[in-house]
Amino acid sequence: MYQALYRKYRPKKFSEVVGQNSVITVLKNTVRTKHIGHAYLFSGPRGTGKTTIAKIFARAVNCLETTDGEICEKCKNCQISSSPECMDIIEIDAASNNGVDEIRDLRNKVNILPAELNYKVYIIDEVHMLTIGAFNALLKTLEEPPHHVIFILATTDPQKIPATIISRCQCFQFKKLTELEITEHLKEISLKENIKVEDDVLKEIAKSSDGGMRDAIGLLDKISTIKTEKITIDDFLQLNGQEKKKEIDDFLIKIFQNQQKEVLEKIAQFYQNGKDLIQITKQVMQNLRDQLVNYYIEKQALPYPEEAAIDFINLLNNKIMELKKADDVKISLEIMILHFMQEHTDSRKIISREIISKKTIQENAPPSQDKIEKKSSPSIELAKEKQIVQNTINQEESTFWRKKMLIRAKNTMITAQKKELLKEQENWKRIEDFTFDREYGYLACELLDGTPRVSNENTVVISYPYESSIDKIIMHLTQIQDFYQKKVQSTKNLALLVEDKWNTLKKEYIILKKEGKSFSLEEEPIIEQKESKETEKTQTEEDQKIKEAMELFGSDIVEIK
């Protein structure tokens, strides 16, 4: 029967383990000096060697002839511990044995002396899956176990383990393996298994494995079945649901050129060709990361506006977990990118690769501020001046609206009702129907970027992750509020807050509630109408002119309009 490569090449002694040098050094010294603890906690990402090293350590503490902490593999105990029938090294999967009864059964058995070895070692994998009752049942045994028992707990999520358990263990943090460590190990396996594969493929496997050796070896095992000839990078991309770099470059160009229709067609093409859209998203992030690194360090030209590129890579990084959990990844990705393009429409100006010579790239990228000022045309300078004025106006308006929205949110919280919030959450689902609407799509996307937090019969409070999103909505608040009211058949006003401000406001409200108090009802500020003052001044001047004319010519011939 064929044996999977990750099982075939699982290390059997410390010297065969790749990476985790600091952990191995401490464990070997523990064996060498015989300072063996009663409980150990191994935590770290999946596929980094926690269970493997636990098994090696379990054998090492029982080896009769260790050399500098390394097992000999020749003594009687080594022969026994390497056998699948060994009764003194017990591996327990806490994911499927996580109840109180299983742990009580374990407590009854720990007092029994080892059948053949010096120590009885319990390896509890995914220990964070135990219930609270099971942890409590384990606690006393873990605190004062018999001298012949060693516990090794392994977990990918140490935050879920009670502090009382952690405090009774020697803790070791396992790190992700580097791409170089994984690539070199994959080369060794490829040579031994006679797998013909390009070096670039091994590097891509190392990247895709996210620091996990088990995942990397499993992926190598999978692509080794593609064909008997040499496996190319195209073969790997096809199997792993990824796309060629050229296609990713073209996709990014279309995004930053605001070619909305073409971007949707490109995503549909990826989807129809069987590509994994999560992998495509990761490729886009990696591509942008590489270009920004080259821009900052290698002084190469960046084919997109720097700020837009940074915003996009941050957006993808923040939303990728949501994409993984989405019912329809394609729709979620489309809406996210369309919304980004809509927000950056005015600022996006693509730099054509064709018109930048190699010499210009080397000498002038990234350009210094002095060179930018010298090369700016009069029209660009005029645009800059207009932008500065506009920014000043926006800042003044933004300050006013932030104050207004904060007061509106406080007033809403005074009479907030749970049923009204549930109603708004249902309304949010109705708004999703308009995301692809030609006329209202961008308004729907802007609304959906926020989260309804609290509501009464007159107002709904919506939080947004960024202040800039709120400032943009404020510029056409009437339009977006009309859209909202018409589409969900509501008369409510909108109160917009940045998430940090909402969290602070909620804490203040809770503190006041505990003291039996609440926010005071405030009147919303009104924008001072500058136009009315100008009109009043103009009217006064006109009245004065009419009066003078009447005195000069008489009231009968003066027509007052």
URWO-V42794 format. One record per backbone hydrogen bond with DSSP energy under -1.0 kcal/mol. NH is the residue of the N-H (numbers start at 0). CO is the residue of the C=O. If there is no record, write none. Layout:
BEGIN
nh:co
NH:CO
NH:CO
END
This chain:
BEGIN
nh:co
7:3
8:4
9:6
15:12
16:13
23:19
24:20
25:21
26:22
27:23
28:24
29:25
30:26
31:27
32:28
34:29
35:33
39:150
40:169
41:152
42:171
43:154
52:48
53:49
54:50
55:51
56:52
57:53
58:54
59:55
60:56
66:69
69:66
78:74
79:75
80:76
81:77
82:79
85:82
89:120
91:122
93:124
96:92
102:98
103:99
104:100
105:101
106:102
107:103
108:104
109:105
111:108
119:147
120:87
121:149
122:89
123:151
124:91
126:153
128:125
129:126
130:97
134:130
135:131
136:132
137:133
138:134
141:137
142:138
143:139
148:145
149:119
150:37
151:121
152:39
153:123
154:41
159:156
160:157
165:161
166:162
167:164
168:165
169:38
171:40
173:42
176:210
181:177
182:178
183:179
184:180
185:181
186:182
187:183
188:184
189:185
190:186
191:187
192:188
194:189
197:230
201:197
202:198
203:199
204:200
205:201
206:202
207:203
208:204
209:206
211:208
212:46
213:46
215:211
216:212
217:213
218:214
219:215
220:216
221:217
222:218
223:219
224:221
225:222
230:195
235:231
236:232
237:233
238:234
239:235
241:236
247:243
248:244
249:245
250:246
251:247
252:248
253:249
254:250
255:251
256:252
257:254
258:253
259:257
262:258
263:259
264:260
265:261
266:262
267:263
268:264
269:265
270:266
271:267
272:268
273:270
274:269
275:240
279:275
280:276
281:277
282:278
283:279
284:280
285:281
286:282
287:283
288:284
289:285
290:286
291:287
292:288
293:289
294:290
295:291
296:292
299:293
308:304
309:305
310:306
311:307
312:308
313:309
314:310
315:311
316:312
317:313
318:314
319:315
322:318
323:319
324:320
331:327
332:328
333:329
334:330
335:331
336:332
337:333
338:334
339:335
340:336
341:337
342:338
343:339
347:343
350:302
360:356
361:357
362:358
363:359
364:360
371:367
372:368
373:369
374:370
380:376
381:377
382:378
383:379
384:380
385:381
386:382
387:383
388:384
389:385
390:386
391:387
392:388
393:389
394:390
395:391
396:392
397:393
398:394
399:395
400:396
401:397
402:398
403:399
404:400
405:401
406:402
407:403
408:404
409:405
410:406
411:407
412:408
413:409
416:454
420:416
421:417
422:418
423:419
424:420
425:421
426:422
427:423
429:425
430:426
431:427
432:429
433:430
434:431
436:433
440:436
443:439
444:440
445:441
446:442
447:443
449:446
450:462
452:460
455:458
459:492
460:453
461:494
462:450
463:496
469:465
470:466
471:467
472:468
473:469
474:470
475:472
476:473
479:475
480:476
481:477
482:478
483:479
484:480
485:481
486:482
487:483
489:484
492:457
494:459
496:461
498:463
501:497
502:498
503:499
504:500
505:501
506:502
507:503
508:504
509:505
510:506
511:507
512:508
513:509
514:510
515:512
516:511
529:527
533:529
534:530
535:531
536:532
537:533
538:534
539:535
540:536
541:537
542:538
543:539
544:540
545:541
546:542
547:543
548:544
549:545
550:546
551:547
552:548
553:549
END
